[in-house]
Each structure stands twice: as structure tokens, then as C-alpha cells.
Amino acid sequence: MITGLVTEFAKLAHATVVRVTTVLVVLGIALICAAMLLAVHTDDPQLAAKLGPLIDPGGWAGYITVAIQVTGAAGFVGYGVVLSWLFSREFADGTITGLFAIPVSRPTIAAAKLVVYLAWGLVTAAALLFTLIVLGLASGLGAIPADVVPSMARQFGLSVFTIVLATPAAWAATLGRSVLAGIGTTIAILVLSQVSVISGAGGWFPFAAPALWAINSDITVTPVQLTLVLPVVAVSVALTLSSWRHLQLDH
């Protein structure tokens, strides 16, 4: 397992797609939210309506609420892209054949990919929250009120939920042997999440429930609904490991 972790970490650390996605997830989301802060003082009623929480309730509370909304969608796509790349690159680079000749089992390699991905995801989640705080202070929001700290904790929690909920992309990328299969699955899940929220069933859709919980919306998300995330992630991981165990070179 140690060998697999070291190898997969080296691959991830030197990958351009991971570096670019890290920048987009951390700086991209934070800069979008900070840029929206600059547009708060506007006389345009249509733009004011679009800014929503940044105007009401405004301040740190509105800023973090917007960050949660952006993270729920953009973060999920970003994590899905990296996970899809991690599990499809062996097929794209033609290195999958070499994995059949090394002493490390294929499920172990897949598990190492998941562990490295999780570690990277947690680092980006922490970096995103830190960057949001720095840009919020730089934008003149002032000291962070005590009642906003729980919202910041939910922002980080949503990132963690988003990281683990992207795991179906790993299975899809393995089955499709393509990064596009994983990314397509990620986008499809995101669309279904939006549909579930619009229909009022978002609390019972594991991919949408964490965002509703984090934003503390009028839609109440119960602990039971949040725990539905666990079986979804467990099944996705199990299917991914099983697929790598039964990989064949001819198809």
C-alpha cells in the first residue's frame, strides 16, 4: 500500500490537470465571491437581485452563503475532474498493462488513488476556506462575527461532503476507461441534484442534501438525510475497487 501511495502521490503532484484544478477550486471560487462583493454597491435593481445574499443579509453572512452556493456546484465539478483523471490516466497513457505485471494488486492501486485524492481534496478545502477569509478581510468586511463561524464550518463541511460524493466519477472513469466518462457522470449528477432541489426532494437526494444543509436554507435537512451520503460513497468505492479487481486488458 505504501508503494502505491507514494507512486500515486507523485503522479498527482506532477499533473498539470491537478494543478490547474487546484487553482480553479481554491482561487477561482474565492475570487468569484470576492468580485461579487465589489458589485454590492450598485444602483442596478436587476444586478442587486442577482447578488441576493450579498445584499441581504450582506456582510460576512452573505459572503459565506454565496461561497457555499458556488462551492456546491463548482467544487463538485472540480473534484470530479481530478478523480476522473486519476482513474482514467492509466488507460489514456497506456500504462494499464504494466499494472498487471507489478506485485501490487490492482485494488490496492485503486485504493491508493482514492486515499491520495482524499488527502488532496482536504488540503484544497482548507485552502479554499483560508482564501475566502483572507479575501473577505481584504474586501473590507471587517472582523468575523461569532455567529458566522458556524457558517464557515459548514462551508468546510460542504467541501468535505463534495469531495467524497464525487467518488462515482472514479467508477465511471474505470468502466468507460475515459476521463470524459467520469466528467460526464459528474455533470449528470450535478444536473440531477438541481432537479431534485427544484422539485422539493433535495433533502432526500444524497448529492444535494449537503449543500442544502450548508446553506441553512428553508429546506430542512435532517441528520438521517445527511447520513444517506455514507451508503452512496461506500457503494461507489466498493464498485470502483471491484472494477479494478476484475480489470481485463482485452476489453
N, C-alpha and C positions, 0 to 999 in steps of 0.2 A: 504493500500500500504506500509506503514511504517513497519508493521509487516512482510510482505513478503520480503521487502528489508533486514531487519535485519536477518531473517532466511536464506535467500539465501546467504547473505554475510558470515554468519557463516559457511555454508556448503562449500563455495568456499575457505575460509581461511584455513579450516582444511583438504582440499582434497589433497591427495598425487599427483594425476594426475595434478592438477593445479600447485602445487609447482614445480614438475619436468618440466612441460611445460614452466613455467616462466623462469626457469634456462636455458632451451634449447633455448628459443626465445631470451633472453637477452644475456647471456654469450655465448651460442652456436654460434649464428650468429656473435657476436663481435670477439670471439676467432678465428673463421674460417677466418675472414677478416684479423685479426692481424697476424695469422700464414702465410697467403699468402704474407703479407708484407715481412716476413723474407726470403721468397723464391725469392724475386725480383732480387737479385744479383746472377744470375745463368748463366752458360755458355751453358746450355742445350737449344737449339733452340725450341724444342718441348714444354718444360715446359714454356719457355718465351712466346710462342704463346698462351698457355692456360691462362697465367696470364693477358693477354690483357691490360685493362685499368690501371693496377698497374704499367705497364712499360710505356705506352703511353696513357694518358698524365702523369701518375705517380703522386707521391705526394699525397696531401690531395684529390685532384680532382679524381684521380684514385681510391683511397681508398674508398671514399664515393660512387663512381659509382659501385664498386664491392659490397659494403654493400647494395645498393639499389637492385641489382640483386638478392642477396641472400635473402633479406627480402621479395621480391615479391613472392618467392616460399616457402621458409621455414617458413616464418611468417604466410602465409595463411594456411598452414597445421597445424601449432601450434594453431592458433586461432580457426580453425575448430575443432580440437580435444577437446579443452576446452568447446566450445559451444555444441558440440555433447554430451559430458559428462554431462553438466548441464541439458540438456533436456531429457536425457535417464536414468539418475541415479534413478529417481523415479520408473521407470519400472523395472530396474535391481535389486533394493533394495527391491522392493515390497511395497514401501511406497505410491504408487499412490492411493491406496484405501483410505488411510487416508485423502487425499486431498479433497475427496468428502464429508467429514464429518465436515470440518472446515468452519468457517464463511467467510474466504477469498475466493473470486471466483477464479476459475482456470485461466481465462485470466489475472487476476491481478498477480497471481503467475508467470505466463509466462512472463509478462511484467517486474516483479521484477528480474527475471533471466536475461533478456536482459539488464536491467539497470546496474546490478551488473557486468555482463560480460563486458559491455562498459567501466565502471569505471576501472576494472582490465586491460582491453586492453590499455587504455590511459596511465595508470601507466607503463605498460611494454614498451610501445612505447617510453615514455620519458626516461625510464631507459636504453633502448637499445641505444638511441642516446647519452646519457651521457657516457655509457660504451664505445661506439665507439670512442668518443672524448678522453677519458682517455687512451685507448689502443693506439690510434694514436699518442698521445703525448709521451707515454711511448716507442713507437717504433722508436722515433726519427724523426718524420715528421716535427717537428718544429712548429712555430706559425701558426695559422689558417689564411690563406689568406682571404681577404674580399670577393673575388669572389667565394669562396667555401661555404660561409654562405647560399646563396640561395639553393645550393645542399643539405645542411644539413636540411634546411626547407622542401625540397621536400622528403628527407628521412623520416622525421617525418610525413609528409602528406601522404606518401605512407602507412606507418604503420596504420594511421587512416582509410584510404580507405580500407586497407586489413581487419581491424577489422570489419567494417560494412558489407563488401562484403562477409564475412563468414556466414552471417545470414541464407542462405539457409540450412546450416547444422542443424540449430535448427528445422526447419520444417521437414527435412528428418529424424532426430532422433526421432521426435514425431510420424511421420507416421509409421516408422519402429520399434518404441519402442526399439531401439537398438543404442548403440554408434557406431557400425560398419556402420549402415545406414548413419549416419551423416558424418563419416570419409570417407566412400566410395564416398559420394556426393562431399565432399571437393576435393578429389583426382581427381574425374571425371571433375570437374570444372577447376582444375589446368591443366589437360591434354588438355581440350578444349581451354584454354587460350593460351597454347603453340602452338596449331594447328592454332589458329586464327592469331597469330603473324607471324608464318612461311608463312601463306597464304597471308599475307599483309593486313588482315582485323582486326588486333588487335585494332586499334583505335576505331572501332565500336563495339567491344566486351567489355561490361562494366567491366568484370572481368580482362581484360588485359590492358585496356586503362590507368589506374592509374600508372602501372609500366612503361609503355612507356613514360608517361608524366614525371614521376620522374627521369627517366634515361636521359631525354632530348636527345633522340635518333634522328636519321634521320627521323623517322616516326613522323610526326607532329600530335599531339593530340589537337583537338580544345576544347574550353570550352563547346561547345554543346555535344561533345562526352563524356566529363567527367561528364556532368550532367545526362547522362543516368544511372549513378550509383544510383541516387536518386529513380527512379521508381523501380529498381531492389530490393533495400533494403526495400522500402516501401511495395512492394508486398510480399516479404519474411516475413517481420514482421507481416503483416496482415494475411497471411496464417497460420503462427505459432500461433498467438493469436486465430484465428478461430478454428484451430485444437484442441487447449486446451479447448475452449469453448464447443466443441462438443465431447469431450472425453467420451468414454464408457468403462466400466470395462470388458464387455464380449468379446470385440474384439478390 
